[in-house]
Amino acid sequence: MLKVLQQHQSEFACALVHHQSTHEQFFRKITKTSKISPQLALDIYRNNTHGARLKSLEITYPVCRKILGNETFHLIAQQYVIEGTEGSSDLNHFGESFNLHIRSLLAAGRLAEEYCYLTDLIAFEYKMHDAYYADTDPIFPFKQFEQKVDNGQSIYFKTSSALALIVSEYPVYEIWRSNKEQQHAGEIKPIDGKQHLLVYRDEYKSSIAVINNNEYSILKAIINNLSLQEIINNTNFDINNVLPVLITNRWIVGIK
Amino acid sequence: MNGQLAGLPATGLSKNSVGLGLRSSHIDQILQQRPEVPWFEVLMENHTARGGLIADQLAAVREHYPISLHCLGMSIGGVDPLNMDYLATLKWMIKQYQPVQVSDHLCFTRYGKHQFNDLLPIPLTTESFQHIGSRIKQIQDYLGIRILIENVSSYLQFEASEMNEAEFLSELVSETGCGILLDINNAYVNEFNHGYSAKAFIDTLPIDSVGEVHLAGYEDKSDYLIDAHNNRVTDPVWALFEYYLQYAKGAPVLIEWDNDIPEFSVLLDEAEKAERIISRTSESRFPGSVRTDVPGKCATC
């Protein structure tokens, strides 16, 4: 039973997470001889922790930052950073749920309605960021595929580890591109229906393809673990022309 | 594997060789120009990707240079169970990149569901010692190597502590067979902030167990110092390094720079300065030992 260590860490963690409370009990455990007061020490640790997370958000969301402007972005990010102590030790994944934070701000009316597209844009930026760190994919096993077809076996495809699908009612890709490429945005027209985007990695670079509804639905079905036979039997899908494209583009990379 | 560790192979680095922290903004230059740097230290957390540019670049660097892996997230002092996913990634990286050393810090970084991206100090008690000793043994068993534990800079100390950090580290070495990563900047920052002697800290450490040395720059807040790794090494830290070198057994030395990263040439410049100090200290410790220009005659005879 780790009585002292447990108690110290519990109170230390609590003091770091809860900014508004007083932490007298924890402060009594700190040696007073230091040049640094307990409150200052706590502020230094908070600042270090928050600084690393804020930097991670800046790296992950450059377009969101550009759209909102530095000041607003930092105000919004700061709140996410303070509340977001849970999760992975990997700072690359720290901003994974930043879109939900934006959604809650929009829902609460704390972010102007004109930014309604930001939730989707942020999800898209995260997928672009994440694709960069994805594993290397294998080469599609054509021989194994042929054998399974010849033997009448069920075939379940595996998609690229970098692949992600985004569907949005907003022209997310156009908004992202116009800001990313630092060109004048010009007029970005609303889209009719939904935009389907596919994020993948082209060797080292995260890339985007605007795909049609059929391609999106088939890839979604593959991700949801439908077999090739099930996809063929579904009259909503037209896989004949799509499958070669998916394999050639290395969006499908294997068979499970 | 208590006691008899398989251990990493000998580093193969020459005595006191001065390496640099590998930072992504410098990698292209390093691969193109292949500067004469004896080794690079890699922050494990920045290179866990198993594919893409990051993995390929590190593999390319490893082809030409020895590397050490420096970790931030083992949470060796934490009370939560060891994060086996994290350790599995580290084990994969050890297999993949064959580092000459692996290190982490005497601190905790996680509590329950909360993950703190900082090195948080612990009370240095017998209870903590038993707990941490056991965790280091588990980690070394799992990884199949000896790890180095680094002294941290701290902004608070605990009333409950029963020993100082140097005593704690020395006992850990005896108990677990781990090595020490001596961060001289951290020792100086702690001296300034807490008022204890950094020289006494170095004197207390089992110098034979120092497997690596870190030098870095701090941020001066006038009343206190922050271990920011965003500056050149300062004069008091160079002086402390020189003090350490009087007793040094040849552990590799690293110039660490993590924030506001400068041009690569600045790091090379800092490394050259460290080498000049090493050379000067070596000359005063072993006068004439570097002279080999008189065939058949020892320079000191």
Interface residues (C-beta under 8 A of the other chain):
Chain A: L2 K3 V4 L5 Q6 H8 Q9 S10 F12 A13 L16 V17 R28 K29 I30 T31 T33 S34 K35 I36 P38 L40 A41 L42 I44 Y45 N48 T49 A52 R53 T85 E86 G87 S88 S89 D90 L91 Y132 Y133 A134 D135 T136 D137 S161 A162 R201 Y204
Chain B: E45 T48 A49 R50 G51 G52 L53 I54 A55 D56 L72 G73 G77 G78 V79 N83 Y86 F108 T109 R110 Y111 G112 K113 H114 Q115 F116 N117 D118 L120 I122 P123 T125 E127 S128 H131 Y155 L156 Q157 F158 E159 A160 S161 F192 N193 H194 G195 D223 Y224 I226
